[in-house]
Amino acid sequence: MTIGRMEVIYYQCERCEHWWIPREVTMEVPDDLPKVCPKCKSPYWNTPRRETKASKKPPK
Ligand SMILES: [Zn+2]
């Protein structure tokens, strides 16, 4: 019997907060990150929400 403790990489989507563990379990961040979130399919899953120039609120 072995009792081990390990930390693995998991990803969390910035859009839907879904988190998942990559197919290949690793302890280091791989170079090739997933392209989309497996749940919401957003390609911006790893891009934090920020106010961009495009979403500028119109002045009152
Ligand atoms: Zn998502």
N, CA, C, O and the ligand as a Tripos MOL2 file, in Angstrom:
@<TRIPOS>MOLECULE
protein
  241   239    61     0     0
PROTEIN
NO_CHARGES

@<TRIPOS>ATOM
      1 N           0.8410   -1.1930    0.0000 N.3       1 MET1
      2 CA          0.0000    0.0000    0.0000 C.3       1 MET1
      3 C           0.8820    1.2510    0.0000 C.2       1 MET1
      4 O           1.9210    1.3290    0.6550 O.2       1 MET1
      5 N           0.4210    2.1790   -0.7430 N.am      2 THR2
      6 CA          1.1730    3.4310   -0.8390 C.3       2 THR2
      7 C           0.2430    4.6040   -0.5590 C.2       2 THR2
      8 O          -0.8550    4.7010   -1.1060 O.2       2 THR2
      9 N           0.6980    5.4500    0.2710 N.am      3 ILE3
     10 CA         -0.0570    6.6800    0.4740 C.3       3 ILE3
     11 C           0.7680    7.8140   -0.1010 C.2       3 ILE3
     12 O           1.8860    8.0820    0.3400 O.2       3 ILE3
     13 N           0.2080    8.4580   -1.0670 N.am      4 GLY4
     14 CA          0.9550    9.5290   -1.7160 C.3       4 GLY4
     15 C           0.1460   10.8040   -1.7420 C.2       4 GLY4
     16 O          -1.0770   10.8140   -1.6030 O.2       4 GLY4
     17 N           0.8610   11.8400   -1.9210 N.am      5 ARG5
     18 CA          0.1910   13.1230   -2.0770 C.3       5 ARG5
     19 C           0.7950   13.8050   -3.2900 C.2       5 ARG5
     20 O           2.0150   13.9260   -3.4030 O.2       5 ARG5
     21 N          -0.0470   14.2410   -4.1790 N.am      6 MET6
     22 CA          0.4770   14.8820   -5.3620 C.3       6 MET6
     23 C          -0.3730   16.0610   -5.7660 C.2       6 MET6
     24 O          -1.5790   16.1220   -5.5290 O.2       6 MET6
     25 N           0.3030   16.9710   -6.3740 N.am      7 GLU7
     26 CA         -0.4000   18.1230   -6.9130 C.3       7 GLU7
     27 C          -0.4110   17.9650   -8.4230 C.2       7 GLU7
     28 O           0.6050   17.6540   -9.0450 O.2       7 GLU7
     29 N          -1.5460   18.1800   -8.9750 N.am      8 VAL8
     30 CA         -1.6360   18.0750  -10.4300 C.3       8 VAL8
     31 C          -2.1210   19.3980  -10.9930 C.2       8 VAL8
     32 O          -2.6940   20.2430  -10.3050 O.2       8 VAL8
     33 N          -1.8640   19.5250  -12.2540 N.am      9 ILE9
     34 CA         -2.3340   20.7160  -12.9700 C.3       9 ILE9
     35 C          -3.8060   20.5430  -13.2930 C.2       9 ILE9
     36 O          -4.2350   19.4950  -13.7770 O.2       9 ILE9
     37 N          -4.5460   21.5550  -13.0260 N.am     10 TYR10
     38 CA         -5.9000   21.5740  -13.5760 C.3      10 TYR10
     39 C          -6.1570   22.9510  -14.1540 C.2      10 TYR10
     40 O          -5.4940   23.9310  -13.8130 O.2      10 TYR10
     41 N          -7.1180   22.9930  -15.0190 N.am     11 TYR11
     42 CA         -7.4530   24.2550  -15.6770 C.3      11 TYR11
     43 C          -8.8250   24.6920  -15.2200 C.2      11 TYR11
     44 O          -9.7150   23.8710  -14.9970 O.2      11 TYR11
     45 N          -8.9840   25.9780  -15.0860 N.am     12 GLN12
     46 CA        -10.3210   26.4800  -14.7880 C.3      12 GLN12
     47 C         -10.6780   27.5500  -15.7930 C.2      12 GLN12
     48 O          -9.8950   28.4550  -16.0800 O.2      12 GLN12
     49 N         -11.8670   27.4250  -16.3120 N.am     13 CYS13
     50 CA        -12.3490   28.3540  -17.3220 C.3      13 CYS13
     51 C         -12.7220   29.6830  -16.6840 C.2      13 CYS13
     52 O         -13.4140   29.7220  -15.6660 O.2      13 CYS13
     53 N         -12.2650   30.7590  -17.2820 N.am     14 GLU14
     54 CA        -12.5830   32.0890  -16.7700 C.3      14 GLU14
     55 C         -14.0260   32.4770  -17.0870 C.2      14 GLU14
     56 O         -14.5780   33.4070  -16.5000 O.2      14 GLU14
     57 N         -14.6070   31.7610  -18.0040 N.am     15 ARG15
     58 CA        -15.9490   32.1420  -18.4660 C.3      15 ARG15
     59 C         -17.0390   31.4110  -17.7000 C.2      15 ARG15
     60 O         -17.9810   32.0330  -17.2100 O.2      15 ARG15
     61 N         -16.9160   30.0910  -17.5950 N.am     16 CYS16
     62 CA        -17.9960   29.3180  -16.9810 C.3      16 CYS16
     63 C         -17.5620   28.6860  -15.6590 C.2      16 CYS16
     64 O         -18.3540   27.9990  -15.0120 O.2      16 CYS16
     65 N         -16.3290   28.9090  -15.2600 N.am     17 GLU17
     66 CA        -15.7750   28.3990  -14.0040 C.3      17 GLU17
     67 C         -15.6870   26.8790  -13.9430 C.2      17 GLU17
     68 O         -15.4360   26.2970  -12.8870 O.2      17 GLU17
     69 N         -15.8930   26.2630  -15.0660 N.am     18 HIS18
     70 CA        -15.7010   24.8190  -15.1440 C.3      18 HIS18
     71 C         -14.2130   24.5240  -14.9980 C.2      18 HIS18
     72 O         -13.3780   25.2360  -15.5570 O.2      18 HIS18
     73 N         -13.8890   23.5050  -14.2710 N.am     19 TRP19
     74 CA        -12.4800   23.1240  -14.1740 C.3      19 TRP19
     75 C         -12.3260   21.6710  -14.5620 C.2      19 TRP19
     76 O         -13.2380   20.8590  -14.4040 O.2      19 TRP19
     77 N         -11.1710   21.3720  -15.0660 N.am     20 TRP20
     78 CA        -10.9080   20.0170  -15.5280 C.3      20 TRP20
     79 C          -9.4370   19.7190  -15.4510 C.2      20 TRP20
     80 O          -8.5860   20.6080  -15.4160 O.2      20 TRP20
     81 N          -9.1700   18.4260  -15.4270 N.am     21 ILE21
     82 CA         -7.7930   17.9590  -15.4030 C.3      21 ILE21
     83 C          -7.4660   17.4680  -16.8090 C.2      21 ILE21
     84 O          -8.2520   16.7380  -17.4130 O.2      21 ILE21
     85 N          -6.3210   17.8630  -17.3250 N.am     22 PRO22
     86 CA         -5.9810   17.4390  -18.6820 C.3      22 PRO22
     87 C          -5.8260   15.9220  -18.7810 C.2      22 PRO22
     88 O          -5.5780   15.2310  -17.7940 O.2      22 PRO22
     89 N          -5.9790   15.4490  -19.9750 N.am     23 ARG23
     90 CA         -5.9440   14.0030  -20.2050 C.3      23 ARG23
     91 C          -4.6260   13.4200  -19.7020 C.2      23 ARG23
     92 O          -4.5940   12.3720  -19.0560 O.2      23 ARG23
     93 N          -3.5650   14.1110  -20.0080 N.am     24 GLU24
     94 CA         -2.2690   13.6710  -19.4960 C.3      24 GLU24
     95 C          -2.0010   14.4060  -18.1980 C.2      24 GLU24
     96 O          -1.7220   15.6050  -18.1860 O.2      24 GLU24
     97 N          -2.0910   13.6660  -17.1090 N.am     25 VAL25
     98 CA         -1.8920   14.2880  -15.8080 C.3      25 VAL25
     99 C          -0.4370   14.6870  -15.6660 C.2      25 VAL25
    100 O           0.4710   13.8930  -15.9120 O.2      25 VAL25
    101 N          -0.2350   15.9030  -15.2730 N.am     26 THR26
    102 CA          1.1150   16.4270  -15.1680 C.3      26 THR26
    103 C           1.2220   17.3230  -13.9500 C.2      26 THR26
    104 O           0.2210   17.8360  -13.4480 O.2      26 THR26
    105 N           2.4160   17.5000  -13.4940 N.am     27 MET27
    106 CA          2.6340   18.3870  -12.3570 C.3      27 MET27
    107 C           3.2130   19.7160  -12.8100 C.2      27 MET27
    108 O           3.3980   20.6340  -12.0100 O.2      27 MET27
    109 N           3.4880   19.8050  -14.0710 N.am     28 GLU28
    110 CA          4.0130   21.0620  -14.5960 C.3      28 GLU28
    111 C           3.0720   21.5910  -15.6680 C.2      28 GLU28
    112 O           2.3640   20.8340  -16.3340 O.2      28 GLU28
    113 N           3.0850   22.8710  -15.8110 N.am     29 VAL29
    114 CA          2.2190   23.4680  -16.8230 C.3      29 VAL29
    115 C           2.7720   23.1330  -18.2040 C.2      29 VAL29
    116 O           3.9030   23.4940  -18.5290 O.2      29 VAL29
    117 N           1.9860   22.4570  -19.0010 N.am     30 PRO30
    118 CA          2.4790   22.1000  -20.3360 C.3      30 PRO30
    119 C           2.5360   23.3240  -21.2400 C.2      30 PRO30
    120 O           1.8770   24.3360  -21.0010 O.2      30 PRO30
    121 N           3.3400   23.1980  -22.2760 N.am     31 ASP31
    122 CA          3.4870   24.3180  -23.2050 C.3      31 ASP31
    123 C           2.2250   24.5250  -24.0320 C.2      31 ASP31
    124 O           1.8380   25.6490  -24.3520 O.2      31 ASP31
    125 N           1.6000   23.4030  -24.3640 N.am     32 ASP32
    126 CA          0.4090   23.5320  -25.2030 C.3      32 ASP32
    127 C          -0.8500   23.4440  -24.3380 C.2      32 ASP32
    128 O          -1.2590   22.3680  -23.9010 O.2      32 ASP32
    129 N          -1.4260   24.5790  -24.1160 N.am     33 LEU33
    130 CA         -2.6410   24.6350  -23.3150 C.3      33 LEU33
    131 C          -3.8410   24.2560  -24.1800 C.2      33 LEU33
    132 O          -3.8040   24.3700  -25.4050 O.2      33 LEU33
    133 N          -4.8890   23.8080  -23.5250 N.am     34 PRO34
    134 CA         -6.0900   23.4870  -24.3060 C.3      34 PRO34
    135 C          -6.5690   24.7050  -25.0870 C.2      34 PRO34
    136 O          -6.4430   25.8430  -24.6370 O.2      34 PRO34
    137 N          -7.1140   24.4420  -26.2510 N.am     35 LYS35
    138 CA         -7.5460   25.5500  -27.0980 C.3      35 LYS35
    139 C          -8.8810   26.1190  -26.6330 C.2      35 LYS35
    140 O          -9.1170   27.3270  -26.6840 O.2      35 LYS35
    141 N          -9.7350   25.2290  -26.1850 N.am     36 VAL36
    142 CA        -11.0540   25.6810  -25.7540 C.3      36 VAL36
    143 C         -11.4290   25.0030  -24.4450 C.2      36 VAL36
    144 O         -10.8760   23.9660  -24.0800 O.2      36 VAL36
    145 N         -12.3670   25.6030  -23.7580 N.am     37 CYS37
    146 CA        -12.9240   24.9720  -22.5660 C.3      37 CYS37
    147 C         -13.8100   23.8110  -23.0020 C.2      37 CYS37
    148 O         -14.6430   23.9780  -23.8930 O.2      37 CYS37
    149 N         -13.6480   22.6500  -22.3990 N.am     38 PRO38
    150 CA        -14.4420   21.5010  -22.8390 C.3      38 PRO38
    151 C         -15.9320   21.6540  -22.5560 C.2      38 PRO38
    152 O         -16.7530   20.9500  -23.1440 O.2      38 PRO38
    153 N         -16.2750   22.5530  -21.6760 N.am     39 LYS39
    154 CA        -17.6870   22.7180  -21.3430 C.3      39 LYS39
    155 C         -18.3700   23.7730  -22.2160 C.2      39 LYS39
    156 O         -19.3420   23.4940  -22.9170 O.2      39 LYS39
    157 N         -17.8290   24.9920  -22.1510 N.am     40 CYS40
    158 CA        -18.4960   26.0750  -22.8840 C.3      40 CYS40
    159 C         -17.8460   26.3330  -24.2400 C.2      40 CYS40
    160 O         -18.3170   27.1630  -25.0170 O.2      40 CYS40
    161 N         -16.7620   25.6160  -24.5130 N.am     41 LYS41
    162 CA        -16.0750   25.6920  -25.8070 C.3      41 LYS41
    163 C         -15.5050   27.0690  -26.0900 C.2      41 LYS41
    164 O         -15.2180   27.4110  -27.2370 O.2      41 LYS41
    165 N         -15.3460   27.8390  -25.0560 N.am     42 SER42
    166 CA        -14.8190   29.1820  -25.2820 C.3      42 SER42
    167 C         -13.3170   29.1390  -25.4850 C.2      42 SER42
    168 O         -12.6030   28.5300  -24.6900 O.2      42 SER42
    169 N         -12.8280   29.7770  -26.5380 N.am     43 PRO43
    170 CA        -11.3820   29.8550  -26.7340 C.3      43 PRO43
    171 C         -10.7230   30.8320  -25.7750 C.2      43 PRO43
    172 O          -9.4980   30.9160  -25.6930 O.2      43 PRO43
    173 N         -11.5580   31.5690  -25.0520 N.am     44 TYR44
    174 CA        -11.0200   32.5540  -24.1130 C.3      44 TYR44
    175 C         -11.0810   32.0540  -22.6880 C.2      44 TYR44
    176 O         -11.1120   32.8470  -21.7470 O.2      44 TYR44
    177 N         -11.0980   30.7400  -22.5230 N.am     45 TRP45
    178 CA        -11.2440   30.1580  -21.1920 C.3      45 TRP45
    179 C         -10.1160   30.5750  -20.2630 C.2      45 TRP45
    180 O         -10.2980   30.6340  -19.0470 O.2      45 TRP45
    181 N          -8.9300   30.8700  -20.8410 N.am     46 ASN46
    182 CA         -7.7950   31.2400  -19.9950 C.3      46 ASN46
    183 C          -7.4980   32.7400  -20.0580 C.2      46 ASN46
    184 O          -6.4520   33.2040  -19.6030 O.2      46 ASN46
    185 N          -8.4280   33.4690  -20.6220 N.am     47 THR47
    186 CA         -8.2590   34.9170  -20.6820 C.3      47 THR47
    187 C          -9.1720   35.5590  -19.6500 C.2      47 THR47
    188 O         -10.3950   35.4740  -19.7600 O.2      47 THR47
    189 N          -8.5930   36.1900  -18.6650 N.am     48 PRO48
    190 CA         -9.4360   36.8100  -17.6410 C.3      48 PRO48
    191 C         -10.3280   37.8900  -18.2410 C.2      48 PRO48
    192 O          -9.9600   38.6070  -19.1710 O.2      48 PRO48
    193 N         -11.5030   37.9630  -17.6650 N.am     49 ARG49
    194 CA        -12.4320   38.9810  -18.1410 C.3      49 ARG49
    195 C         -11.9040   40.3640  -17.7940 C.2      49 ARG49
    196 O         -11.5640   40.6410  -16.6440 O.2      49 ARG49
    197 N         -11.8420   41.2020  -18.7680 N.am     50 ARG50
    198 CA        -11.4220   42.5760  -18.5370 C.3      50 ARG50
    199 C         -12.2370   43.4870  -19.4130 C.2      50 ARG50
    200 O         -12.7810   43.0840  -20.4410 O.2      50 ARG50
    201 N         -12.3070   44.6950  -18.9900 N.am     51 GLU51
    202 CA        -12.9860   45.6660  -19.8450 C.3      51 GLU51
    203 C         -12.0320   46.0470  -20.9590 C.2      51 GLU51
    204 O         -10.9740   46.6330  -20.7290 O.2      51 GLU51
    205 N         -12.4160   45.7160  -22.1140 N.am     52 THR52
    206 CA        -11.5800   46.0530  -23.2600 C.3      52 THR52
    207 C         -12.0880   47.3430  -23.8790 C.2      52 THR52
    208 O         -13.1500   47.8600  -23.5330 O.2      52 THR52
    209 N         -11.2970   47.8330  -24.7930 N.am     53 LYS53
    210 CA        -11.7090   49.0660  -25.4540 C.3      53 LYS53
    211 C         -13.0090   48.8630  -26.2230 C.2      53 LYS53
    212 O         -13.8160   49.7790  -26.3780 O.2      53 LYS53
    213 N         -13.1820   47.6470  -26.6920 N.am     54 ALA54
    214 CA        -14.3790   47.3610  -27.4890 C.3      54 ALA54
    215 C         -15.6430   47.4330  -26.6400 C.2      54 ALA54
    216 O         -16.7150   47.7990  -27.1240 O.2      54 ALA54
    217 N         -15.4970   47.0740  -25.3610 N.am     55 SER55
    218 CA        -16.6900   47.0530  -24.5160 C.3      55 SER55
    219 C         -16.8230   48.3310  -23.6840 C.2      55 SER55
    220 O         -17.4390   48.3450  -22.6180 O.2      55 SER55
    221 N         -16.2470   49.3590  -24.1900 N.am     56 LYS56
    222 CA        -16.3190   50.6460  -23.4940 C.3      56 LYS56
    223 C         -17.7830   51.1010  -23.3710 C.2      56 LYS56
    224 O         -18.5620   51.0640  -24.3240 O.2      56 LYS56
    225 N         -18.1010   51.5220  -22.1750 N.am     57 LYS57
    226 CA        -19.4760   51.9930  -21.9930 C.3      57 LYS57
    227 C         -19.6430   53.3720  -22.6300 C.2      57 LYS57
    228 O         -18.7680   54.2300  -22.5200 O.2      57 LYS57
    229 N         -20.7370   53.5610  -23.2710 N.am     58 PRO58
    230 CA        -20.9480   54.8790  -23.8730 C.3      58 PRO58
    231 C         -21.1180   55.9500  -22.8030 C.2      58 PRO58
    232 O         -21.7210   55.6880  -21.7630 O.2      58 PRO58
    233 N         -20.6120   57.1170  -23.0340 N.am     59 PRO59
    234 CA        -20.7370   58.1980  -22.0230 C.3      59 PRO59
    235 C         -22.1740   58.6630  -21.8870 C.2      59 PRO59
    236 O         -22.9420   58.6530  -22.8490 O.2      59 PRO59
    237 N         -22.5180   59.0640  -20.6950 N.am     60 LYS60
    238 CA        -23.9010   59.5000  -20.4550 C.3      60 LYS60
    239 C         -24.1580   60.8830  -21.0770 C.2      60 LYS60
    240 O         -25.2660   61.4090  -20.9760 O.2      60 LYS60
    241 ZN        -15.9280   27.2930  -19.9370 Zn       61 ZN61
@<TRIPOS>BOND
     1     1     2 1
     2     2     3 1
     3     3     4 2
     4     3     5 am
     5     5     6 1
     6     6     7 1
     7     7     8 2
     8     7     9 am
     9     9    10 1
    10    10    11 1
    11    11    12 2
    12    11    13 am
    13    13    14 1
    14    14    15 1
    15    15    16 2
    16    15    17 am
    17    17    18 1
    18    18    19 1
    19    19    20 2
    20    19    21 am
    21    21    22 1
    22    22    23 1
    23    23    24 2
    24    23    25 am
    25    25    26 1
    26    26    27 1
    27    27    28 2
    28    27    29 am
    29    29    30 1
    30    30    31 1
    31    31    32 2
    32    31    33 am
    33    33    34 1
    34    34    35 1
    35    35    36 2
    36    35    37 am
    37    37    38 1
    38    38    39 1
    39    39    40 2
    40    39    41 am
    41    41    42 1
    42    42    43 1
    43    43    44 2
    44    43    45 am
    45    45    46 1
    46    46    47 1
    47    47    48 2
    48    47    49 am
    49    49    50 1
    50    50    51 1
    51    51    52 2
    52    51    53 am
    53    53    54 1
    54    54    55 1
    55    55    56 2
    56    55    57 am
    57    57    58 1
    58    58    59 1
    59    59    60 2
    60    59    61 am
    61    61    62 1
    62    62    63 1
    63    63    64 2
    64    63    65 am
    65    65    66 1
    66    66    67 1
    67    67    68 2
    68    67    69 am
    69    69    70 1
    70    70    71 1
    71    71    72 2
    72    71    73 am
    73    73    74 1
    74    74    75 1
    75    75    76 2
    76    75    77 am
    77    77    78 1
    78    78    79 1
    79    79    80 2
    80    79    81 am
    81    81    82 1
    82    82    83 1
    83    83    84 2
    84    83    85 am
    85    85    86 1
    86    86    87 1
    87    87    88 2
    88    87    89 am
    89    89    90 1
    90    90    91 1
    91    91    92 2
    92    91    93 am
    93    93    94 1
    94    94    95 1
    95    95    96 2
    96    95    97 am
    97    97    98 1
    98    98    99 1
    99    99   100 2
   100    99   101 am
   101   101   102 1
   102   102   103 1
   103   103   104 2
   104   103   105 am
   105   105   106 1
   106   106   107 1
   107   107   108 2
   108   107   109 am
   109   109   110 1
   110   110   111 1
   111   111   112 2
   112   111   113 am
   113   113   114 1
   114   114   115 1
   115   115   116 2
   116   115   117 am
   117   117   118 1
   118   118   119 1
   119   119   120 2
   120   119   121 am
   121   121   122 1
   122   122   123 1
   123   123   124 2
   124   123   125 am
   125   125   126 1
   126   126   127 1
   127   127   128 2
   128   127   129 am
   129   129   130 1
   130   130   131 1
   131   131   132 2
   132   131   133 am
   133   133   134 1
   134   134   135 1
   135   135   136 2
   136   135   137 am
   137   137   138 1
   138   138   139 1
   139   139   140 2
   140   139   141 am
   141   141   142 1
   142   142   143 1
   143   143   144 2
   144   143   145 am
   145   145   146 1
   146   146   147 1
   147   147   148 2
   148   147   149 am
   149   149   150 1
   150   150   151 1
   151   151   152 2
   152   151   153 am
   153   153   154 1
   154   154   155 1
   155   155   156 2
   156   155   157 am
   157   157   158 1
   158   158   159 1
   159   159   160 2
   160   159   161 am
   161   161   162 1
   162   162   163 1
   163   163   164 2
   164   163   165 am
   165   165   166 1
   166   166   167 1
   167   167   168 2
   168   167   169 am
   169   169   170 1
   170   170   171 1
   171   171   172 2
   172   171   173 am
   173   173   174 1
   174   174   175 1
   175   175   176 2
   176   175   177 am
   177   177   178 1
   178   178   179 1
   179   179   180 2
   180   179   181 am
   181   181   182 1
   182   182   183 1
   183   183   184 2
   184   183   185 am
   185   185   186 1
   186   186   187 1
   187   187   188 2
   188   187   189 am
   189   189   190 1
   190   190   191 1
   191   191   192 2
   192   191   193 am
   193   193   194 1
   194   194   195 1
   195   195   196 2
   196   195   197 am
   197   197   198 1
   198   198   199 1
   199   199   200 2
   200   199   201 am
   201   201   202 1
   202   202   203 1
   203   203   204 2
   204   203   205 am
   205   205   206 1
   206   206   207 1
   207   207   208 2
   208   207   209 am
   209   209   210 1
   210   210   211 1
   211   211   212 2
   212   211   213 am
   213   213   214 1
   214   214   215 1
   215   215   216 2
   216   215   217 am
   217   217   218 1
   218   218   219 1
   219   219   220 2
   220   219   221 am
   221   221   222 1
   222   222   223 1
   223   223   224 2
   224   223   225 am
   225   225   226 1
   226   226   227 1
   227   227   228 2
   228   227   229 am
   229   229   230 1
   230   230   231 1
   231   231   232 2
   232   231   233 am
   233   233   234 1
   234   234   235 1
   235   235   236 2
   236   235   237 am
   237   237   238 1
   238   238   239 1
   239   239   240 2
@<TRIPOS>SUBSTRUCTURE
     1 MET1         2 RESIDUE 1 A MET
     2 THR2         6 RESIDUE 1 A THR
     3 ILE3        10 RESIDUE 1 A ILE
     4 GLY4        14 RESIDUE 1 A GLY
     5 ARG5        18 RESIDUE 1 A ARG
     6 MET6        22 RESIDUE 1 A MET
     7 GLU7        26 RESIDUE 1 A GLU
     8 VAL8        30 RESIDUE 1 A VAL
     9 ILE9        34 RESIDUE 1 A ILE
    10 TYR10       38 RESIDUE 1 A TYR
    11 TYR11       42 RESIDUE 1 A TYR
    12 GLN12       46 RESIDUE 1 A GLN
    13 CYS13       50 RESIDUE 1 A CYS
    14 GLU14       54 RESIDUE 1 A GLU
    15 ARG15       58 RESIDUE 1 A ARG
    16 CYS16       62 RESIDUE 1 A CYS
    17 GLU17       66 RESIDUE 1 A GLU
    18 HIS18       70 RESIDUE 1 A HIS
    19 TRP19       74 RESIDUE 1 A TRP
    20 TRP20       78 RESIDUE 1 A TRP
    21 ILE21       82 RESIDUE 1 A ILE
    22 PRO22       86 RESIDUE 1 A PRO
    23 ARG23       90 RESIDUE 1 A ARG
    24 GLU24       94 RESIDUE 1 A GLU
    25 VAL25       98 RESIDUE 1 A VAL
    26 THR26      102 RESIDUE 1 A THR
    27 MET27      106 RESIDUE 1 A MET
    28 GLU28      110 RESIDUE 1 A GLU
    29 VAL29      114 RESIDUE 1 A VAL
    30 PRO30      118 RESIDUE 1 A PRO
    31 ASP31      122 RESIDUE 1 A ASP
    32 ASP32      126 RESIDUE 1 A ASP
    33 LEU33      130 RESIDUE 1 A LEU
    34 PRO34      134 RESIDUE 1 A PRO
    35 LYS35      138 RESIDUE 1 A LYS
    36 VAL36      142 RESIDUE 1 A VAL
    37 CYS37      146 RESIDUE 1 A CYS
    38 PRO38      150 RESIDUE 1 A PRO
    39 LYS39      154 RESIDUE 1 A LYS
    40 CYS40      158 RESIDUE 1 A CYS
    41 LYS41      162 RESIDUE 1 A LYS
    42 SER42      166 RESIDUE 1 A SER
    43 PRO43      170 RESIDUE 1 A PRO
    44 TYR44      174 RESIDUE 1 A TYR
    45 TRP45      178 RESIDUE 1 A TRP
    46 ASN46      182 RESIDUE 1 A ASN
    47 THR47      186 RESIDUE 1 A THR
    48 PRO48      190 RESIDUE 1 A PRO
    49 ARG49      194 RESIDUE 1 A ARG
    50 ARG50      198 RESIDUE 1 A ARG
    51 GLU51      202 RESIDUE 1 A GLU
    52 THR52      206 RESIDUE 1 A THR
    53 LYS53      210 RESIDUE 1 A LYS
    54 ALA54      214 RESIDUE 1 A ALA
    55 SER55      218 RESIDUE 1 A SER
    56 LYS56      222 RESIDUE 1 A LYS
    57 LYS57      226 RESIDUE 1 A LYS
    58 PRO58      230 RESIDUE 1 A PRO
    59 PRO59      234 RESIDUE 1 A PRO
    60 LYS60      238 RESIDUE 1 A LYS
    61 ZN61       241 GROUP 0 **** ****
